[in-house]
Amino acid sequence: MIEVINKLKTKRFCMLNALYEFMEGNTQKWCNLKELCQSQGIPFDSNTFAYLQEEGLIKMYGAAFTCFLSHDGVRAIEEAWGNPHRETMYFPAIANMTPQNG
């Protein structure tokens, strides 16, 4: 079961991290997260998108899968990168993740 949980957390990290990098941590810009993931070779999953939204890490903006990075999303990514060897509430330790885009 731990393997399944870590796989889900890794998917969440990859999607949110792609958004963070694209937005450069800016909470005032929006983009279509599905299109962004597809352009970067990151598997997109609508359940993962819904989880990020439900946790307040992203905010919806109109059309399907279009969103803003929330302040909490910025904090979650920065916490994960701040100590890549430590698991966070949302993500496994970055140092232990297997890349999702290749």
Secondary structure, 3 states (H helix, E strand, C coil): CHHHHHHHHHHHHHHHHHHHHHHCCCCCCEEEHHHHHHHHCCCCCHHHHHHHHHCCCEEECCCCCEEEECHHHHHHHHHHHHCCCCCCCCCCCHHHCCCCCC
